[in-house]
Amino acid sequence: MRGRGGSAPAEELFTVRDSLHRLAEDIAVSYRTVEGARWAASKWPAEHRVKGVSFTIHRTPAGISDPEERFAAVLTPPEGTARWTPDEASRRVGRQVAKPVTPQEKISAIHTLAKDDEVAAAVTGDLLRRPSVVAQVRDEDKVRAVAELTREDQVAAAVAPGFLRRPAGGSSGAPVSKSPPRRGRRQAWRDSALPPHSGAGSTALPRGRAAPGRRGFGSRHSGADGHHSRVGAGVNECVG
């Protein structure tokens, strides 16, 4: 019973959001579904809705900002087809399709499915086991992948021996640097017995003769010089 002199309390306002929530509960769908359908319907006045074209096809290009372009899109099906399909409508606005056909559509689908790191790791491992796939990867991407995969010391230690066993410039065609041939012990003794100015074409010393300028080698002096003489003779025997 209302008190004297008072006014009737204003009824609580029933907002659009409340109406959509109630409708969603009545028809057993989510609120987002009802809200999206309301938004799409607002983009298509009754006079521009095409008979025989599903609501899904109307909803897909609803995001086109230009009304004239949006209305014309539904009226012109893709070339070579008599009617719109959900995937064709998605292609028209650049969205991901349910059934990818072109390479780019397949790449987009893979990226979407591989957003989870666990899924991406499993897919990457499978792809790297396919030589035909790895062969098509750009060199700079391969280098970046190797650098990333060998960050762990355990992995780097496992692959390093394989790298070190490869000849320099193996498959890349890079010139291989050749080190000079190692001299044998006999040649080393010979070079030590020759004077510094003698070259490859110099005449070899006769057996038993000491190199000029080398004190004691081959001399006939006694004492320390005699000792050096014997050593020099032994050296000359080795290099002779």
Disulfide bonds with the S-S distance in Angstrom:
none
